Amino acid sequence: MMRFAPPSARLFCLPLLLFVATSLQNARGDDEPTSASDAKPSPVKIGGTFESISQDEISAGNKHLSDLKIDRIIPHGSIVSKGQALVWLDTEKMDETIRDAETDLRLAKLAMEADEFAHQQFLKEQEIDKAKAKRTRDIAQQEYDNYQKVDRERTIKQANFSLQSAEFSLDSATEEYRQLQQMYEEDDLTEESEEIVLRRAKQSMESAQFSLERTRIQTDRTIKQSVPRSDATQEESLKRAVLDYDKAMHSIANEKRKREIEIERKRVKLGEQSEKLDTMRDERRSVVLKSNIDGLFLYGPISRGSVPAKPVEYDKGTSITPRQVIGTVVDPARLQIRIDLPEEHLSIVQKNAKCKVVPKSLPNATLDGSVKSVAMVPFAPGKYDCVVVLRGKVPGEIVPAMSCDVLFSTESKADAKKDGDSK
């Protein structure tokens, strides 16, 4: 049988219960959430890589001696000092290439001497050709002047004189024939003698008359046809001579320029060949590759703080290219963190944001850091370059290319201020 307390007792216990409940609530403290909504958000964890701020990539860097092989190389991970030899290159192929280049240069110099001599001969021949072209033009000009000043006038005079001579011959023959007729009529010569002499005189007169007619035709043709044709021929000959002279001068000048350009190109090529040989000799003297800084020597190129995904191995006789990064010397004393920042964390990870760095090799060590820079554009789909600088001393066990976790708080500034006010 259940018993109930009297009303007065119940009234006494109620304040006591309220006091106990309030005490338990205060005992839980501010750090213990009373609900799921009061719990603080977990930090964002992003993988990072320790990167040396100071790096020295080791490569041959040759321009001409490209058939390269490794003769010897120090081990991966060696601690090196500035000026220390790291890589020794095989010299057998280098020496063979240089010997061939020296032979080619000697042959090129001999060919250049022959070309220089031929060029000097060419210049002398051009002077002769120029003199010949000028002489031909001057002869044409002189013939034209002779024709205009003397020959043309003399041709006309000659035609007129021939006509006058023919007319005089006809007049003389006619007069002789007339006088003979008159004389024979007065003399007592026989009729046969008269006929013979008169017949000859008449023949001479007729011949002179025929010659006169022919001379008139010839003179007319000379003055009206031959002289104008000669005028045109002389004009044409002079113009053609002048054109030929100009053409010859232009051709000679062009040929000279072409030859000079060609000989200059050969001189430049010979100079480049000589310079190439000098560069080869300099590259031959640099067969030992040395470090420019103190640090740690790692095989292959360092990309974004990380060593190559595939291990790099070198043996004696391994072929390399002139621009190939054989190894990289990194300074372990100066480190920063390189992060491949996912795009979804851009709103949290911003410049000057504070973070905690936990090396994977030292999970109990925590370093302080802050964001130095965040790229504005991705270097890969959904990935942004981010650099974190470290504050404070970095443990000596940490070396470049080691990995770590970088923790960023997701608590907003408003939440942080609210927590501070509540405290």
Secondary structure, 3 states (H helix, E strand, C coil): CCCCCCHHHHHHHHHHHHHHHHHHHHHCCCCCCCCHHHCCCCCEEEEEEEEECCEEEECCCCCCCCCEEEEEECCCCEEECCCCEEEEECCHHHHHHHHHHHHHHHHHHHHHHHHHHHHHHHHHHHHHHHHHHHHHHHHHHHHHHHHHHHHHHHHHHHHHHHHHHHHHHHHHHHHHHHHHHHHHHHCCCCHHHHHHHHHHHHHHHHHHHHHHHHHHHHHHHHHHHHHHHHHHHHHHHHHHHHHHHHHHHHHHHHHHHHHHHHHHHHHHHHHHHHHHHHHHHHHHHCCEEECCCCEEEEECCCECCECCCCCCCCCCCCEECCCCCCEEEECCCCEEEEEEEEHHHCCCCCCCCEEEEEECCCCCCCEEEEEEEECCCCCECCEEEEEEEEECCCCCCCCCCCEEEEEECCCCHHHHHHHHHHC
